Structure formats: C-alpha cells, structure tokens
Amino acid sequence: MTVIGEGAGGTTPLHGSAVSGGAVLGNGTTPTHRVEAPVESVDILLVEDDPGDALIAEELLADTPLTARITWASTLAEARGHLKGFQGCVLLDLNLPDAAGLDLLREVLQSAPSAAVVVLTGLDDEEEGLAAVAAGAQDYLVKGQVDGSLLGRSLRYSLERRRADDNARQLHEARIRAHENMRLERGLLPQVLLGRSPLNHRAYYRPGRKRALVGGDFYDAVEKNGTTHIVIGDVSGHGPDEAALGVSLRIAWRTLVMSGVEEHLVLPNLEEVLVSERAREEMYATLCMASLDTGSESVRIRVLGHPPPMVVRDGSVLETRSVPQPPLGVLPVEQTDVDEVALPAGATMLFYTDGLVDAYDAGGPERLEVAGLRAMVAGLLDHGVPLSRLPEYLVDEAERSNGGPLQDDVAMLLIEHAGNEEEQ
C-alpha cells in the first residue's frame, strides 16, 4: 500500500474520448479552460496494479479542482485493510492480479458500503463498465480517454450519487421503521374489550425522549364472565426486542383471560410466556393486574415490581398499598399476593408505568417516586384540570419537573367506576 499524495488544481488535458454520466470527449483538441467550483477535500483509494496507470491517475487528479488524498493499492489484498469504514471514492481497476470482474466489484461494494466506486476499464471493456454501474458502481471511466476535468466531474458526480443513494436508503429505512412502529403500537396499545363492564376507560401513551419507536410499555382491559380484568406493564430496556416481548405478553395475557384461566393462575402462566419468549435471560417485566367483579366496589390488585395505581375520589388522590413482589421473570411466580382496594361508583383508578415516577423532582437529584407523583396529580386537579385531560397535563408537568423529555416511555390507563349495570 502506497500513499501517493495530495493534489489540487491545474488543467493539463489529455486527448481522447471518455464516457461518464453521458459526457463525451473525442476530437483530439485541447478543451477550453473552464473554472469549476471547488469542492470539499476527498479521500481516494486507487486500486490499480499498473504503476504507470497509477501515476497517470495522480497527474489527472492534480488537474482537477479537488483536494485529493490518494492511497494506492496494487492488489485487492492490499486494499482490504482500507476498505472497511472508507467513505471517500474508490477508483477501481476491474482486472487485478488477485481478483477481477464483477466479483471484485461486489466485494469492494460490500466492504465499503458508504464509499463511491468509479470503475476503470480498458478500451475494449466498455460493456464491463456498463455492467459494473448496473451492479452498483456510481460511474465508469475508460483508461486512456480521460482528462483531469472529466475525472473531476466523475468523482463529484459519483460522490453526490452515493450521498443521494444513502439518503434514499435512510428514507426507505425510516418508512419501514414507521410501519413497524405502527404494528408494534397496535400490539402494545390495543382496543380494550370492556363490553358489559361497569368501568369506563381512557388510555394514553407517550414515548420517552420524543422517540418515534414505541418501547415495551403495554396495557389491556378485558371483561369476561362478569369480571373486568386490567393489566399494565413495562418490559425492562428499550428496543425492538423489548417491544416485541411487550406485545407477546399483552397478547398472552388477553388470551389467558379470555380463555377462562382462573384469575390466580394468569400471572404464573404469563411468566412462562415471558421466559420462553425473551431474547435475553436478564429481560424481565414489571406489571400490575387488577380485577373487579360487576356489582362490587372492591378491586383485587396484584403488583409485581410495578408502581401501584392511585385512586381519585371526591377530589382527593389516594395511594394504594400493595405487598412488594419481584418483577415477572426474576423469580418463579407460584402464588401472587392480592390486595383489596376500594373503588366505589364515581371513583377513578389511575394506572401508569414507571416513566412518570422516574422523573426528577423539580430538576433536583431526587426522583418523583409515587409520593411526588400523587402530589402532582392532586395539584393538577386542584387547578381545575378535568380527569379526561389528566394524562396529557400530568406528562407535561412531569417533563417540566424533569427539566426536559422523560427518559422512559409512559403509558396510562384511567379506569372510572361508572356504577353497576342495574343502576344505569
């Protein structure tokens, strides 16, 4: 591997013709001098086994307005160490001692996906140049038919085309992520099935740090055989694996409830699903499950490492107390403790994920925790915020306290006890 050097400027044209992006020279006359706008400096990896052709390439580059830093490799083996992460322009001879043709081009394209590639061909190999462009090269040049001006235009064109291709690819990937995000969101944030339940609901979700991709927060509510079951949970971590696990847990929970699995067996069965579906052994989920029988004003609460719900009643905000239990997937769930919480008609229960309680308290070193969040909810209600708008106001207030967007995602469910069916 040889570093040839750095050159810029000048116009010492050669005779002949060349094909590059449709441009043709070929009458043997000296082209008229043209002033071309300078461009940014560019790294060039020249992969060429002929020292004479390599020297000509250096001289031609000196005749361009480019500020070029040239590295010369005479074989593919020498070039491999420079291709990884290379983002400049590769000038590639398709006939090297250790590789040739489109197989050589494909390896270069795969090794340096962010680089622009300009193929160098012989006089009799122009069809090979066209095939190379079809295979992914940005341009091709015919040896002996190139001058500095043409080479400069080809390099600039190739670099701009590479950038345009990258932008188009990134846009395509963003659209794919958006569609995938919509599918994940439908799985994590479903249409609840309350049917004949005496409960009304309001659901809310906001990604942390204004991310476009949902995390692993999920919720659901299902009425089955006179009992309304509610779940809210949060898979540890962020990313597609966590979101996919959240979808699996939410769907599995709904399946268990709708298939009539006994209430006390739902979470042990759900833990088996988590263990079998998680991508890594350290993944776990915090979760809160609540059950209310129609005609009752008492909710059965099971909390596994999750913030307990709050009850809003007659303008006051009450924390619910629950026996601490480890998150789902940390220890085997054989029997979950159950707490009874009063929820009379007209009262509302607020379920939420820990993105809220993890916010900083007025920008200080302490977190809000449940007590700070309860005070925040009470303050908003005292200032006349209606319950139907509480989630939006609560997240905005938590972000003001945090000093910026919340680190974690936030999911909320407002469940209002509207009264028994017989009374409606």
Secondary structure as GFF3:
##gff-version 3
##sequence-region A 1 424
A	DSSP	beta_strand	2	7	.	.	.	ID=ss1
A	DSSP	beta_strand	42	47	.	.	.	ID=ss2
A	DSSP	alpha_helix	51	62	.	.	.	ID=ss3
A	DSSP	beta_strand	68	73	.	.	.	ID=ss4
A	DSSP	alpha_helix	76	83	.	.	.	ID=ss5
A	DSSP	beta_strand	89	93	.	.	.	ID=ss6
A	DSSP	beta_strand	95	96	.	.	.	ID=ss7
A	DSSP	beta_strand	99	100	.	.	.	ID=ss8
A	DSSP	alpha_helix	101	111	.	.	.	ID=ss9
A	DSSP	beta_strand	116	121	.	.	.	ID=ss10
A	DSSP	alpha_helix	126	135	.	.	.	ID=ss11
A	DSSP	beta_strand	139	142	.	.	.	ID=ss12
A	DSSP	alpha_helix	148	188	.	.	.	ID=ss13
A	DSSP	beta_strand	199	206	.	.	.	ID=ss14
A	DSSP	three_ten_helix	208	210	.	.	.	ID=ss15
A	DSSP	beta_strand	217	224	.	.	.	ID=ss16
A	DSSP	beta_strand	227	235	.	.	.	ID=ss17
A	DSSP	alpha_helix	240	258	.	.	.	ID=ss18
A	DSSP	alpha_helix	263	277	.	.	.	ID=ss19
A	DSSP	beta_strand	285	293	.	.	.	ID=ss20
A	DSSP	beta_strand	298	304	.	.	.	ID=ss21
A	DSSP	beta_strand	310	313	.	.	.	ID=ss22
A	DSSP	beta_strand	316	319	.	.	.	ID=ss23
A	DSSP	beta_strand	339	342	.	.	.	ID=ss24
A	DSSP	beta_strand	348	352	.	.	.	ID=ss25
A	DSSP	alpha_helix	369	382	.	.	.	ID=ss26
A	DSSP	three_ten_helix	387	389	.	.	.	ID=ss27
A	DSSP	alpha_helix	390	402	.	.	.	ID=ss28
A	DSSP	beta_strand	410	417	.	.	.	ID=ss29
A	DSSP	three_ten_helix	421	423	.	.	.	ID=ss30
###
